[in-house]
Amino acid sequence: MSTLIIGVPSKGRLQEQTLAFFADCGLAISQDGGKRGYAARMAGQAAVEVRLLSAGDITAALRDGDIHVGVTGEDLLRELGAGFQRIIMVKPLGFGRADLVVAAPSAWLDVTTMADLDEVSAAMRARTGKRLRVATKYLKQTHAFLDGRGVDDYRIVESLGATEGAPAAGVADVIVDITTTGATLSANHLKTLSDGLILKSQAQLAASRAATWPPEARAVFAAILDQIEAREHGRALKLVRAAVGAAKAEALQALVVRMGGRLASESEPGLFAFYCPAERAPEASAAAAALGAGPVGVFGSDYVFERTGALSRRFSDDLGPE
Amino acid sequence: MTHDAAQAIRDAASALATRWIDPPVLQPAGLYLELAGEDIRARAYMLAGDDDAAFCLRPDMTAPAVREALRDGDWTKPFGVAYDGLVFRRQVDGAKESEFRQIGAEVFASAAEIARREADVTVAALDACRVAGVEPRVRLGDVGVFEALVEACALPESWSRRVKRAFSRPGGLATVLREAASPPAPEESVLGEALAALPDDRAEAVVEELLADARIVLVGGRTIGEIAARLREKGRSLHAPRADADALKLIADMTAIEAAPDVAFDALRTAAKNTAMKAPAPFLAALDRAAARWTAVARDRKPDATFSAGFGRGLAYYDGFVFELEAPTLGARASLGGGGRYDGLLHRIAASQGGGPKSPAGWGAAGFALRPARIAEAVR
C-alpha cells in the first residue's frame, strides 16, 4: 500500500516536460512495465506510487481524491467549477503554457472587444431570435467570463473535438479555446478579442483536499516539495568562496547583504563562502576579489536545502491541520 | 393540509382552462437554453442524450404547457390548459426543494382578448390561496410599463437597447447608469468613418475586397452586409449623441418606486412630468392599463399589495404584467407562485417548432402557477 499517489500525464509534450521536471529535481520516474506500463516509481521515494493518466483523468482523480497529487493544466482544474475548491495549486511548473481566449471570426472587422461581441449578440438575437453560438469545451469558465462581461444573448455549443473548426463548419459563431501561438486560430479564420483573455494557463503541481492525508502522506509529500524547492534554489544560487582575510569580514558581510545573498560559512578565519543570486554572482565576485588578497571562486550548486522549505510549509497551511 | 391547497388551486385552474394536460417531464434542453440562456444550466437538471445536453427535467410548467398547446390546440378560438405536476430545479441560492409540485393554468387568445383576461388570471391565483386559507401579499410589476418608460425618454437607440436588456439582470440598470456617467472613449474606427461616407452597396463591396485581399474566409453566422453596416454605425457613432444622463437617472428613480399600487401609480404619474421624459403619452397609457387591471382585481378583494416598475421576474419569460404571491411568514421561502403575460415566449416557442398551420400569429398568452406545498406550509 503506497503512502502517496501521484498522477503524471501519460502522453504527449506534457508528459515529456513533467518527467524532465521530476528527473531534474532528482525524482526521476521510471515505469515498471516498460514504456506501456501505467504504474511507475519515483527515485528515492519508496512510499510513492506514480500513476500515468491523461491530464483530464488526473484532474478528475484530484477532484475525487483518488490521487493525492497530480500534474495537470490549470485550465482543466478551473473547469471543475465548484470542485476547484477541493484543489490546492501547490506550484506552477512554468511549462504547458496556453491562453484560454474568446476568438471571433477574423472577418468580423467591426468586432475587436467583448463590448462589440455583446452588441453583436444582442443584435443577432433581436433579428433572428437565435442566440450567438459559442463553441467550447470550457463550459464553466466561458459562462463565468461572459456573464461577468454582461454578455447574455449567447448559447454554448459543447465541442468535443476540434473547437477551432466549429465556425467554419457552420455550427458556431465564436469559440472559447486554448491557444499558444494563435496560428491555429488564424488558420481557421479566427482572431482573439483584445479583452478576451480568460486565463493564462500553465501546468500545475496540484494536490487534492478530497484525498485522505495521514501524517505519513503529508511527510512524504513535504519531503518531495522540499527537494523540488532545494533544486530550484540550487539553480538560482551560486556559491561564492572568497578569501578576503579576517580584517575585511565586515565589508564582505555588507557586500553579501547588498547582493541579496546569504553567508554560508566561514571555514577558517577570513575564508568565507556565501550564496548569491546567480545573475549577480559575477558582480559580487569581482567586488569580493577587490576586497581581499586571495582568489574568489564561483561554484554551481545542485540543491540548496533549508531547515523547513517555504513550499512545503505553505502546502501544509493550505491543507489545514491534520 | 396539502390536499386542500392542491384542490383549491386545481379548482382555480379548472375555471380558466378548457382541458387538463400532462406534458412530458423530459423537455428539450435546447429550447430552454434558447429561451432562458446559459444560466439555465445551473438551475435545471440537464441530461446527456445522444447529442450534447439533449434533455432537461422540466424546470417549470409554462414552456412545456405552451408546447402542448401549440401541438394540440386548435387556435381558432380562445382556450386554456391546466396542469398539475412536478418540476425540478437544482438547489442553487439556498433553494431547498430540488423537486416540487406546481399547479396552474395558461390561457391563449387574441392579444386584445388576453388583455381583458389578465385580471382573471391574477384573481384565480389570489382566490386559490384564500380558499386554501392563506392571505398572500401580492407583488406586481409590468414589463410593458417599463418598456414604455424607456421609450418615453427617447434615448438614442443603442442606449435604449442597453437599458432594456439591463432590466432583467440584477444590478444591470446601475451598471448602465455608471457607464453613461463615465463614457468610454469612442473607439477610433478609420475604416468605419471611411465606410460611413459611402453608399450601402459600395461599403459592402469594400469590406468584401478587404477580406479577399487578406485571404480571410467569412465564418460564423453574420453576412458581409451586417459587418459593413455595423462598421458604418461605429464610424458614425463618433459623432453620435450620448445618452441624456437626466433621462437615465429618471428611469432608475422611477423603477426604484415600490409602494401600494395606487400610491405607486400616482408617484409614477407625477414623475412623468419631469422634462427628461420627452414623450410621456404612451407611458401614461401603459400606466393606465396597469391601474385598470389592478382596480379589477382589488375592487372586491383589497389584498395587501405593492407595485414596482422595476419588478421583472428572473426567467425573462414575461413581457407584460407579472405578479408574485408571497407568504411573508415563510421568510426566504415566501414565494407561493405567480404568473403573468408572455406573448413573446409563445411566439418564440412557436417559431422554434417551425410554426405550421396552427400559427398563433396575433395571439397572446398569460397564466399562473402555484406551489401547493408552500401554501400548505403557510397555512400551518
Boltz contact constraints between the chains, C-beta under 6 A:
constraints:
  - contact:
      token1: [A, 105]
      token2: [B, 219]
      max_distance: 6.0
  - contact:
      token1: [A, 105]
      token2: [B, 220]
      max_distance: 6.0
  - contact:
      token1: [A, 106]
      token2: [B, 216]
      max_distance: 6.0
  - contact:
      token1: [A, 107]
      token2: [B, 211]
      max_distance: 6.0
  - contact:
      token1: [A, 107]
      token2: [B, 216]
      max_distance: 6.0
  - contact:
      token1: [A, 107]
      token2: [B, 218]
      max_distance: 6.0
  - contact:
      token1: [A, 108]
      token2: [B, 227]
      max_distance: 6.0
  - contact:
      token1: [A, 109]
      token2: [B, 227]
      max_distance: 6.0
  - contact:
      token1: [A, 110]
      token2: [B, 227]
      max_distance: 6.0
  - contact:
      token1: [A, 110]
      token2: [B, 230]
      max_distance: 6.0
  - contact:
      token1: [A, 110]
      token2: [B, 231]
      max_distance: 6.0
  - contact:
      token1: [A, 129]
      token2: [B, 351]
      max_distance: 6.0
  - contact:
      token1: [A, 143]
      token2: [B, 38]
      max_distance: 6.0
  - contact:
      token1: [A, 152]
      token2: [B, 37]
      max_distance: 6.0
  - contact:
      token1: [A, 155]
      token2: [B, 33]
      max_distance: 6.0
  - contact:
      token1: [A, 156]
      token2: [B, 38]
      max_distance: 6.0
  - contact:
      token1: [A, 158]
      token2: [B, 52]
      max_distance: 6.0
  - contact:
      token1: [A, 167]
      token2: [B, 219]
      max_distance: 6.0
  - contact:
      token1: [A, 167]
      token2: [B, 220]
      max_distance: 6.0
  - contact:
      token1: [A, 168]
      token2: [B, 219]
      max_distance: 6.0
  - contact:
      token1: [A, 173]
      token2: [B, 220]
      max_distance: 6.0
  - contact:
      token1: [A, 173]
      token2: [B, 221]
      max_distance: 6.0
  - contact:
      token1: [A, 189]
      token2: [B, 216]
      max_distance: 6.0
  - contact:
      token1: [A, 189]
      token2: [B, 217]
      max_distance: 6.0
  - contact:
      token1: [A, 189]
      token2: [B, 219]
      max_distance: 6.0
